[in-house]
């Protein structure tokens, strides 16, 4: 038609084209979506709705709801399995897995969902994982506070999509394991531009309540587990959320002493300990410097740990070294591509640059 311009098709990313090609190469496979839920009638509809068009089976294990959760799940066509809550998240999760018939599983919490359009990439991404002989997808999970206008809290990476045959261990902060009870290592990292998951469960209104609940479960597990080192970091997080600095420090140190773990948000204990020591009296400066040094050794590419080391060195009067570390922190930020979440941003960079100028003036403008 005269007067109408031809619309230009949007340019697809390299990742998107790769996923589409892999989807054509492999045949269809069955995907099951699973949840465990209790009194989640408000959250569950959004979670199920975000995947219902791309999965073949919906399974909800209900652990004692007294609201309309079961009715909501059944209205979506989900298979509902009712079981008693026994202060153990792995048990109902594994019950869902035992009843799932899909080749691959999507396991979401009721307060998690795929943003609009993201679920369309699930099948192509699974196909790519199969092609590369991976058994799980590592997907960015973004925590938002719905009580504060969807304010971004932080993010991490978790395995929420995986091949059938895995199972969960741990009462809380449960982990996926293989049939041989080994950690899952054949994982495909998914680019943020392809897929993310949104989580609302750490919003202000429920955060402390969850910390209280989680702490009780973690302490119960601590009494019986053969792997106490698995939960030291989680205990540190709970106590930190409850403003119990003494116990947060205790368990953060225990976690760090057992070495860097191959888990998501593995830097958490370092962050907790640094926060505690940064707010302590000056007589703990040596401890703070030691912790910052250890954090950099364990996570050399994270810019905030380099910046913390720089601040410790400056507080000790070692301004030349402080400037070098702060410059490295800025370089780390500009090149960072790691999975650990970083708190560094452009505003932090400007602050870091100001600190370098201040320290340079103190030593007489030698610009070392």
N, C-alpha and C positions, 0 to 999 in steps of 0.2 A: 504494500500500500504506500502511496505517495505521502510523504511527510512524516513517516515513521522511521526511526533509526533502528537498525538491527542491534538487538541487545547482545552485549559481549558476555560470554559465559565466564563465571568466576574461575579463577586460576586455582587448581587443586595443588595441595602440598605434595612433596615427594612421598611422605609417609602415607597420605591418603591414597595416592595412586598405587603404592605398593600393596596396601591392604585390599584394594579393589581387585588387583590382579590375583592375589592369593585366594580371594573368595571364589573367583572363577575356576581356579585350578583344582580346588578340592570340592568334593561333594558335600551335600547337606549333612549335618550332624545334629543330634538331639541335645538340647540345652535345658537344664533344670535350674530354676531360680528358687532359692531357699531362704527362709527367715526363721528365727525364734522370736517370740513376742509374748508380752504380758501387758495388758492394758495400753495398747498402742493404737486404738481406733482413730486417733487424730493423725498419727504419722504414717501408719501402714499404707493407706490409699495412695499417697504420693510415691512411696517407694515402689509398690507393685506397679503402679501406672507407668513408671519410668522404664520398665523392662517388658511389660506384658506383650508388646507387639513383636518381640524378637526372641522369645523363649517358647519352649514347647510344654513346659510343666511348671506349676507353681506349688510349692510345698511350704506350709506354715506350721511350725511346732509351737503350740500354745502352752504356756507354763502356769496357767491358772488365772486367766483374765476374768475380771468381774464387770468389764464394760462391753462394748460391742465389737471387740477385736475379732472374735470368731466369725460373727456374721459378716463383717467387712471382708474377711478372707474368703469366705464361701461365696459371697456375691461376685468376687473376681474369678471364681472357678477354681480356687486353690484347694488342694487336698489338705485338710486340717487334721493334725495329730495332737491329741491332748495328753499332757503328762504333768506330773507333779514337779514343782520347783524344788531342787535339792542343793541350792547354793553352789552350783557348778555349771558354768556356761558350756563346757565341752560336751557334757552328756546330751543335752537337747540338740546341740549342733550335730553331733554324730548320729543322733536318731533321725534327723532330717536327711543326712547323707545316706543312711541305710535304706531309706525309702525312695530316694531319688533314682531315676532310671536314665538320666541323661548321660551323654558321653562326657560333657563338661558341666560344671556347676558354677552358678553365680550365687554367692552367699552375701547377702546384705543384712545390716541391722535395720530395724524398722524406721529409725531416724536417719537413714542414709538413702540417697537417690542419685541417679544419673541425671545431670542437667539435660535440657532439651536438645535432642540430636545426638547426644553422646552414645546412647544405646545402639544406634544404627551401625556403629563401628565395632560392636562386640563380635559378631560372627566373622567379619574379615580379619579381625585381630587374632581370634582363636585359630583361624585357618593358618595365619602366618606363624603362630606358635607351633602348630602341628608340623608345618613345613620345616621349622628350625629345631624340632625335637625338644620343645619346651613343654612343661606340664603346668605352668601357672603364669599369670599375668601380674606384673607389679604396677599398680595404678595409683596415681596421686589422689589422696583423700584430703579435701579442703574442709577445715572446721570453721563454721560461721556461727555467730551469735544472733539468733533470730530475735532476741530480746533487745538488741541494740541495732536494729535496722540492717540485719545481715552483715554486721561488721566481721571482717576477716580476722580470725584468731591466729591460726597457724595452719600448717599442712604437713603431711607425712606421706609415705608410700606403703601400701598394704597389698596383700594377695587376696583379692575378693573374687577372682575368677580362676578356676583351676580344673584340671582333669579329674574325672572320677577315680576313686581309689585312695585318696588322701583321707586323713582323719585329724581331729583336733586333740590336743593335750593341754592340761592346766585348768584349774577351776575358773580362773579369770585371766584376762589378757592372753587368751588361749592361742596356741600356735599350731600351724599346719605341720603335719609330719607325713612321711611316706609310710608304706606298708611295713618297712623295716624299722620304723620309728626314728628315721633320720630326718634332719632338717631338709626342707625343699630347696634345692639349688639350681634346678633347671628352669630358670625364670626369665620371662621376656619383659623387659622394661617398656612400658607404653608411653609414648610422648604425650605431654600435657595437652597438646593441640588436638590429639586424637580422642582422648578419653580422660575424664575425671569423675570423681564421686564427691558429692557434697554431704557433709555430716553436720547435723544440728544438735547433737546430743550433749555438747559442752557449752550450751548457752547458759547465761548467768543464772537463770531460774532453777536449773537442775544440777549445776556443777558441784556444789558442796555436798548435796545429797548423794550424788554418785560417788564422790570421794569417800564418804563415810561407809557406804555399802561396799565399795571395792576394798577398803582397808580391812574390814572384817573377813572378807573372803580370802584375801592375801595372807593374813595372819593365820587363818585356819590351814591354808595350803602349806605355809612355812613349817608347820608342826609335823607334817606327814611326807613332804616331798623328798625325793632323792636328788633333786636338782634345785637347791635353794638359790643358787646363783642366777637361775632363770628369772626370779622375781624380785631380786634386790632393787633393780632399777624402778620397777613398778611401785614398790613400797616407798622409794624416795619420792616418786611423783605424787603419791597419795598424801604423804605427810607434808609435802610442799604445798599441795592444794589446801590442806587443813591448817596451814601456817604453823606447823610444828617443826621449827628449824632444826632442833637438836636431832630428832629422829630422821628428818630428811637428809641431814648431813651424814649421819651414821650409815644409812643404807646407800647413799650415793657413793660414799667412800668404799663400801664393800663391793658395790657394782663395778667401780673403776678398777679396784684391785684385781678383779678376775679377768681383766683385759677387755679389749674392744670386742663387742659381740656383732655377729652378722645378722642384725635385726634392724627394722625400721626405727628411726629416731634414736639411734644408738648413742647419740651425743647428749641425751637428756640429762644423765647424771652429772656430766661435766658442767652443763648449764646451771643446774640446781646448785652445785657446790660453788661455782663462781659467783652466783647471785648472793649466796649466804656470806661468802668471804668478802665480797665487795662492800657489803653493808656492815661489816664487822669493824672493830676498833683497829687502829693503825698497828697495834702490836701483833696482828695476824697477817701483816703484809708479806712476811716470808712464806707463810702457808699459801697465800694467794698467788704469789709468784711461782711457787712450786706447782700448784694446780694448773695455772695458765700454761706453764711449760709442758706439763703432761698432756693437757688438752690439745696443744699444737702438735705434739708427737703423735697422738692418736688420730687427729683429724687435721692434717697439715693444710688442706685446701679450704677449710672453713674460715672466712675472713674475720668473723667476730672473735674467734679465739686468738688470732694474730693481734687483733686490736686490743684485746684484754691483756695479752702479754706486753704489748707496747705500753699500756697504762701502768702496769706493774713496774716495768723497768724505769719509767719516768718518775714514779713515786719513790723509787730507790735511788734516784739521781743519775741513772744511766741514760741520759737524753739521746746520745748518738745512736745507741742500740734501739732505743724506743722509736726513733724516727725511721730507722731501717725496717723495723717490724711493722710499723703503721703503713709505710709505703707498700710493703708486701701484702698487707691486709687489703689495700685498695686494688692491687693487681689481682689478688685472689677473687675479689668481688667481680672484677671486669671479665674474668675468664671462668667463673664458677659454673660447673655443669653437674655437680654431684647430686645424689639423692637425698642427703641430709638437708632438712630445711635450714635456711639462713635468714637471720634477722637483719642483715645488711641491706641497705637501699641507698638511693642517691642522697638522701638527707644525711645518712650516716657517713657517706663518703665526704660530704662537705664538712661535717664535724671533724672527721679524721684529718682532712687537709688543714683545718684551723689548728688542730693540736700540733701538727708538724711545724707550722709557722711559729706557734708559741714556744715550743721546745727549741727551735732554731734560734729564736731571739735570746733565750736563756743562756745558751752556750756561745753567744756573741756573733750570731749570724754566719757561722762557718758553713751552713748548708751541707752538712755531711750526709 
